[in-house]
Each structure stands twice: as structure tokens, then as C-alpha cells.
Amino acid sequence: MAGGMRVLNIKASMPTVEEARRILLDALRSARADGVGVLKIIHGYGSSGVGGALRTGLRRSLSLRRKEGAVREVIYGESWNIFAERAQEILERHPALRRDRDLNNSNEGITLVIL
């Protein structure tokens, strides 16, 4: 799977935000060590319909990882479409992602991390 995409379904175990952050950091380390190019995180959108704590907390954490240089890029699911400039750049580097079922679906329950 070197250079490919790995999926991490964090919401499945219904962790707290702090537990989810630890899971995310472990998954980032593991993916990097395994040569994975893209980590797709399924965090859900929130049962209230206005965005959940996992989504907000994990995206905040990923933003910090990006500033630190630990990840190259973070793409929110709602921006994961062929018309977004950042997504186009990622699709050029990782053409297999054109088959991702969430591409062009404005899925706010996912975030893609480019390692």
C-alpha cells in the first residue's frame, strides 16, 4: 500500500475527543512509517446536524500538525472535489484518489491528510 490511501474510522469506536486525538496521532505515525501517502479520517459530522466535537477537535489537531510540518496537507471532505484547487493538486500527485467514493460528495464527516 506504499503511497496509497489508508482509511481510519475514528467515529466507529465512539471515543472522546482526547481519545480520538491519541488514535489519530498513532495512525499518523503508523501511516508515515508504512509509506502511506494519504490518510482518510472518518470522524462523522455530529448527530446534532451542526458539526460534532470529534470533527472540530480532530481538524484543529490536524491544523496544528500541518503548521508543525508533520503533515503536508489537510483537505476537509466538503472541499474534496475536482473543482477545488488544492484537491486538484492532490489528485495530480495521487491519481488513484479519483476513485475515492467521497470525491465530489461534500462529505463533512471526513478529512483527508496528505503525509
Residue pairs with C-beta under 8 A, 6 or more apart in sequence:
1 34
1 35
1 36
2 34
2 35
2 36
2 37
3 35
3 36
3 37
3 94
4 36
4 37
4 38
4 96
5 36
5 37
5 38
5 39
5 40
5 94
5 96
5 97
5 100
6 27
6 31
6 34
6 36
6 38
6 39
6 40
7 39
7 40
7 42
8 23
8 24
8 27
8 39
8 40
8 41
8 42
9 42
10 20
10 23
10 24
10 41
10 42
10 43
10 54
10 58
11 42
11 43
11 44
11 54
11 109
12 42
13 23
15 23
15 54
17 53
17 54
17 57
17 58
20 43
20 54
20 57
20 58
21 57
21 58
21 61
24 41
24 58
24 61
24 62
25 61
27 39
27 41
28 39
28 65
28 70
28 71
28 113
28 115
31 39
31 115
32 115
36 115
37 93
37 94
37 114
37 115
38 90
38 94
38 97
38 112
38 113
38 114
38 115
39 112
39 113
39 115
40 100
40 102
40 110
40 111
40 112
40 113
41 58
41 62
41 110
41 111
41 112
41 113
42 109
42 110
43 52
43 54
43 55
43 58
43 109
43 110
43 111
44 52
44 54
44 55
44 109
45 51
45 52
45 55
45 108
45 109
46 52
46 53
46 54
46 55
51 108
55 108
55 109
55 111
58 111
59 74
59 76
59 111
62 71
62 74
62 111
62 113
63 74
65 71
65 74
65 113
66 72
66 73
66 74
71 113
71 114
71 115
72 114
72 115
73 86
73 90
73 113
73 114
74 111
74 112
74 113
74 114
75 84
75 86
75 87
75 90
75 111
75 112
75 113
75 114
76 108
76 111
77 102
77 105
77 106
77 107
77 108
77 109
77 110
77 111
77 112
78 106
78 107
78 108
79 86
79 87
80 87
80 100
80 102
80 103
80 104
80 105
80 106
80 107
80 110
80 112
81 87
81 103
81 104
81 106
82 88
82 91
82 103
82 104
87 103
90 97
90 112
90 114
91 97
91 98
93 114
94 114
97 103
102 110
